[in-house]
Amino acid sequence: MAMKKKFGFRLAAILTAATLFSGAVPAYRAAAQEDAAQETDAKDLLSIVYETISYREYLDAHKGAAYPEGQIRIEGGAYQSADAGFTSKSGYEGFSGNVALTAEEGEICWEVDVLDAGFYQIKLDYFPMEGKGNTIERELRINGELPFDGAQSLEFSRVWKNDTAVRSDARGNHIRPSQVEERVWREGWCKDSSGYEADAYYFYFEKGKNTISLTSTKEPMAIGAITLTKQPQ
């Protein structure tokens, strides 16, 4: 009888250990799978970074392309698709036409019909909507692809003015007045935010249907129109 009890205790101990061990294996595998997933995400991010060419390489890749004289205007509110939080409104802040109201996160896409293939510069009629007071930033894609590395960080500035008149202290030193944002419609060119390239970027478009996508990376803004044209010199 004592032998049976000892055997029963040993069997119970073995089964308990086996249960604990079997529970540990999936946890180990889950951790390994999580590490592998993170490594894959890191590789995907690196591939995006290294596969993106420079602006000069982009121009060279389309060497010999035309610079059409005409211009193509797309109404901001006539977008093809947009993420949640994006909407359109006619006559927003006095702008004539249908305007796209873009949030600080998400993507919006327009379709553009290009008659003459070639290089175009891109101008936006935009209105800085109320946000955190930072410079507006967008990433631009042509036909779903980032054309070159500079297109991932396009900046559109806000306008600031003095909130009060310039005053002086008892010693005659000027006191810097506080600033307040003046939200007005502006024209902004898609250009190098670092200032290395003096002119607005040139973007190559094939003849026929193309798409232009803007991904919000910082701050909301209204877009009245997008124009493919040449920047005045």
GUVO-959289 format. One record per residue (C-alpha): residue number from 1; residue in one letter; chain; z, y, x. Coordinates in steps of 0.25 Angstrom, whole numbers, plus 5000, padded with zeros to 4 digits. Layout:
<nodes>
[node NUM,'A','A',[Z,Y,X]]
...
</nodes>
This chain:
<nodes>
[node 1,'M','A',[5000,5000,5000]]
[node 2,'A','A',[5003,5009,5012]]
[node 3,'M','A',[4990,5006,5018]]
[node 4,'K','A',[4983,5010,5005]]
[node 5,'K','A',[4990,5024,5005]]
[node 6,'K','A',[4987,5027,5019]]
[node 7,'F','A',[4973,5023,5017]]
[node 8,'G','A',[4973,5032,5004]]
[node 9,'F','A',[4979,5044,5012]]
[node 10,'R','A',[4968,5042,5024]]
[node 11,'L','A',[4957,5042,5013]]
[node 12,'A','A',[4962,5054,5007]]
[node 13,'A','A',[4963,5061,5020]]
[node 14,'I','A',[4949,5057,5024]]
[node 15,'L','A',[4943,5062,5011]]
[node 16,'T','A',[4950,5075,5012]]
[node 17,'A','A',[4945,5077,5026]]
[node 18,'A','A',[4931,5074,5021]]
[node 19,'T','A',[4932,5083,5010]]
[node 20,'L','A',[4936,5095,5019]]
[node 21,'F','A',[4926,5091,5029]]
[node 22,'S','A',[4915,5091,5019]]
[node 23,'G','A',[4919,5104,5014]]
[node 24,'A','A',[4918,5110,5028]]
[node 25,'V','A',[4904,5106,5031]]
[node 26,'P','A',[4898,5114,5020]]
[node 27,'A','A',[4906,5126,5024]]
[node 28,'Y','A',[4901,5124,5038]]
[node 29,'R','A',[4886,5123,5033]]
[node 30,'A','A',[4887,5135,5025]]
[node 31,'A','A',[4892,5143,5037]]
[node 32,'A','A',[4880,5138,5045]]
[node 33,'Q','A',[4871,5141,5034]]
[node 34,'E','A',[4876,5155,5032]]
[node 35,'D','A',[4875,5157,5048]]
[node 36,'A','A',[4860,5152,5047]]
[node 37,'A','A',[4857,5161,5035]]
[node 38,'Q','A',[4863,5173,5043]]
[node 39,'E','A',[4855,5170,5055]]
[node 40,'T','A',[4842,5168,5046]]
[node 41,'D','A',[4845,5182,5040]]
[node 42,'A','A',[4846,5188,5054]]
[node 43,'K','A',[4833,5182,5059]]
[node 44,'D','A',[4826,5187,5046]]
[node 45,'L','A',[4831,5201,5049]]
[node 46,'L','A',[4827,5200,5064]]
[node 47,'S','A',[4813,5196,5060]]
[node 48,'I','A',[4812,5208,5051]]
[node 49,'V','A',[4816,5217,5062]]
[node 50,'Y','A',[4807,5211,5073]]
[node 51,'E','A',[4795,5209,5064]]
[node 52,'T','A',[4795,5224,5060]]
[node 53,'I','A',[4785,5231,5069]]
[node 54,'S','A',[4786,5245,5074]]
[node 55,'Y','A',[4778,5257,5067]]
[node 56,'R','A',[4769,5258,5079]]
[node 57,'E','A',[4766,5243,5078]]
[node 58,'Y','A',[4763,5245,5063]]
[node 59,'L','A',[4753,5256,5066]]
[node 60,'D','A',[4746,5247,5077]]
[node 61,'A','A',[4745,5235,5067]]
[node 62,'H','A',[4737,5244,5058]]
[node 63,'K','A',[4729,5251,5069]]
[node 64,'G','A',[4716,5257,5064]]
[node 65,'A','A',[4721,5258,5050]]
[node 66,'A','A',[4717,5271,5042]]
[node 67,'Y','A',[4725,5283,5038]]
[node 68,'P','A',[4720,5286,5024]]
[node 69,'E','A',[4720,5300,5019]]
[node 70,'G','A',[4724,5298,5005]]
[node 71,'Q','A',[4737,5296,4999]]
[node 72,'I','A',[4744,5287,4989]]
[node 73,'R','A',[4755,5291,4980]]
[node 74,'I','A',[4765,5281,4973]]
[node 75,'E','A',[4774,5286,4963]]
[node 76,'G','A',[4789,5282,4966]]
[node 77,'G','A',[4792,5277,4953]]
[node 78,'A','A',[4779,5268,4952]]
[node 79,'Y','A',[4785,5257,4961]]
[node 80,'Q','A',[4781,5242,4960]]
[node 81,'S','A',[4795,5237,4961]]
[node 82,'A','A',[4809,5241,4964]]
[node 83,'D','A',[4823,5235,4966]]
[node 84,'A','A',[4835,5237,4956]]
[node 85,'G','A',[4840,5251,4957]]
[node 86,'F','A',[4827,5257,4959]]
[node 87,'T','A',[4820,5265,4947]]
[node 88,'S','A',[4810,5276,4943]]
[node 89,'K','A',[4811,5289,4936]]
[node 90,'S','A',[4801,5299,4932]]
[node 91,'G','A',[4803,5313,4937]]
[node 92,'Y','A',[4815,5310,4945]]
[node 93,'E','A',[4821,5323,4951]]
[node 94,'G','A',[4809,5331,4947]]
[node 95,'F','A',[4799,5322,4954]]
[node 96,'S','A',[4786,5321,4946]]
[node 97,'G','A',[4783,5306,4944]]
[node 98,'N','A',[4790,5293,4943]]
[node 99,'V','A',[4801,5291,4954]]
[node 100,'A','A',[4807,5279,4960]]
[node 101,'L','A',[4822,5280,4962]]
[node 102,'T','A',[4826,5270,4973]]
[node 103,'A','A',[4840,5265,4976]]
[node 104,'E','A',[4847,5264,4990]]
[node 105,'E','A',[4844,5249,4990]]
[node 106,'G','A',[4832,5241,4986]]
[node 107,'E','A',[4817,5242,4987]]
[node 108,'I','A',[4805,5248,4979]]
[node 109,'C','A',[4791,5245,4980]]
[node 110,'W','A',[4778,5253,4976]]
[node 111,'E','A',[4763,5248,4976]]
[node 112,'V','A',[4753,5257,4982]]
[node 113,'D','A',[4738,5255,4981]]
[node 114,'V','A',[4731,5259,4994]]
[node 115,'L','A',[4716,5263,4994]]
[node 116,'D','A',[4715,5265,5009]]
[node 117,'A','A',[4722,5256,5019]]
[node 118,'G','A',[4729,5263,5030]]
[node 119,'F','A',[4741,5270,5035]]
[node 120,'Y','A',[4749,5279,5025]]
[node 121,'Q','A',[4761,5287,5027]]
[node 122,'I','A',[4771,5287,5016]]
[node 123,'K','A',[4778,5298,5009]]
[node 124,'L','A',[4789,5298,4999]]
[node 125,'D','A',[4793,5308,4988]]
[node 126,'Y','A',[4808,5305,4987]]
[node 127,'F','A',[4821,5310,4982]]
[node 128,'P','A',[4834,5307,4989]]
[node 129,'M','A',[4843,5302,4978]]
[node 130,'E','A',[4858,5303,4978]]
[node 131,'G','A',[4864,5293,4988]]
[node 132,'K','A',[4873,5293,5000]]
[node 133,'G','A',[4866,5305,5007]]
[node 134,'N','A',[4859,5297,5017]]
[node 135,'T','A',[4845,5297,5022]]
[node 136,'I','A',[4836,5288,5013]]
[node 137,'E','A',[4830,5276,5019]]
[node 138,'R','A',[4820,5266,5015]]
[node 139,'E','A',[4812,5254,5020]]
[node 140,'L','A',[4797,5254,5017]]
[node 141,'R','A',[4788,5242,5016]]
[node 142,'I','A',[4773,5241,5014]]
[node 143,'N','A',[4769,5228,5006]]
[node 144,'G','A',[4783,5222,5008]]
[node 145,'E','A',[4783,5223,5023]]
[node 146,'L','A',[4790,5233,5032]]
[node 147,'P','A',[4778,5239,5040]]
[node 148,'F','A',[4786,5243,5052]]
[node 149,'D','A',[4801,5245,5057]]
[node 150,'G','A',[4801,5260,5054]]
[node 151,'A','A',[4798,5258,5039]]
[node 152,'Q','A',[4812,5251,5037]]
[node 153,'S','A',[4819,5264,5038]]
[node 154,'L','A',[4812,5276,5032]]
[node 155,'E','A',[4821,5288,5029]]
[node 156,'F','A',[4820,5299,5018]]
[node 157,'S','A',[4829,5311,5020]]
[node 158,'R','A',[4838,5319,5011]]
[node 159,'V','A',[4839,5334,5010]]
[node 160,'W','A',[4852,5341,5013]]
[node 161,'K','A',[4855,5356,5011]]
[node 162,'N','A',[4868,5364,5013]]
[node 163,'D','A',[4878,5364,5001]]
[node 164,'T','A',[4884,5377,5005]]
[node 165,'A','A',[4880,5389,5013]]
[node 166,'V','A',[4883,5390,5027]]
[node 167,'R','A',[4897,5396,5030]]
[node 168,'S','A',[4905,5401,5042]]
[node 169,'D','A',[4919,5399,5046]]
[node 170,'A','A',[4929,5409,5051]]
[node 171,'R','A',[4923,5409,5065]]
[node 172,'G','A',[4909,5410,5060]]
[node 173,'N','A',[4905,5396,5062]]
[node 174,'H','A',[4895,5390,5052]]
[node 175,'I','A',[4901,5380,5042]]
[node 176,'R','A',[4891,5369,5040]]
[node 177,'P','A',[4888,5368,5025]]
[node 178,'S','A',[4889,5355,5017]]
[node 179,'Q','A',[4876,5348,5014]]
[node 180,'V','A',[4871,5343,5000]]
[node 181,'E','A',[4858,5335,4998]]
[node 182,'E','A',[4846,5341,4991]]
[node 183,'R','A',[4839,5330,4983]]
[node 184,'V','A',[4825,5334,4982]]
[node 185,'W','A',[4812,5327,4982]]
[node 186,'R','A',[4806,5325,4996]]
[node 187,'E','A',[4794,5319,5003]]
[node 188,'G','A',[4798,5309,5014]]
[node 189,'W','A',[4788,5301,5023]]
[node 190,'C','A',[4791,5287,5028]]
[node 191,'K','A',[4793,5290,5043]]
[node 192,'D','A',[4801,5286,5055]]
[node 193,'S','A',[4815,5289,5052]]
[node 194,'S','A',[4818,5289,5067]]
[node 195,'G','A',[4808,5300,5069]]
[node 196,'Y','A',[4800,5293,5080]]
[node 197,'E','A',[4787,5293,5072]]
[node 198,'A','A',[4785,5308,5068]]
[node 199,'D','A',[4775,5305,5057]]
[node 200,'A','A',[4777,5296,5044]]
[node 201,'Y','A',[4775,5282,5046]]
[node 202,'Y','A',[4761,5276,5043]]
[node 203,'F','A',[4761,5264,5034]]
[node 204,'Y','A',[4749,5255,5032]]
[node 205,'F','A',[4744,5251,5019]]
[node 206,'E','A',[4733,5241,5015]]
[node 207,'K','A',[4722,5244,5005]]
[node 208,'G','A',[4726,5240,4991]]
[node 209,'K','A',[4740,5237,4985]]
[node 210,'N','A',[4752,5240,4994]]
[node 211,'T','A',[4767,5241,4992]]
[node 212,'I','A',[4777,5251,4997]]
[node 213,'S','A',[4792,5247,4997]]
[node 214,'L','A',[4804,5255,5000]]
[node 215,'T','A',[4818,5248,5002]]
[node 216,'S','A',[4830,5257,5001]]
[node 217,'T','A',[4839,5257,5013]]
[node 218,'K','A',[4847,5269,5011]]
[node 219,'E','A',[4849,5279,4999]]
[node 220,'P','A',[4842,5281,4986]]
[node 221,'M','A',[4829,5290,4984]]
[node 222,'A','A',[4819,5293,4973]]
[node 223,'I','A',[4804,5291,4977]]
[node 224,'G','A',[4794,5299,4969]]
[node 225,'A','A',[4782,5295,4977]]
[node 226,'I','A',[4777,5287,4989]]
[node 227,'T','A',[4764,5293,4995]]
[node 228,'L','A',[4755,5286,5005]]
[node 229,'T','A',[4748,5297,5013]]
[node 230,'K','A',[4748,5305,5026]]
[node 231,'Q','A',[4759,5313,5031]]
[node 232,'P','A',[4755,5328,5032]]
[node 233,'Q','A',[4755,5333,5047]]
</nodes>
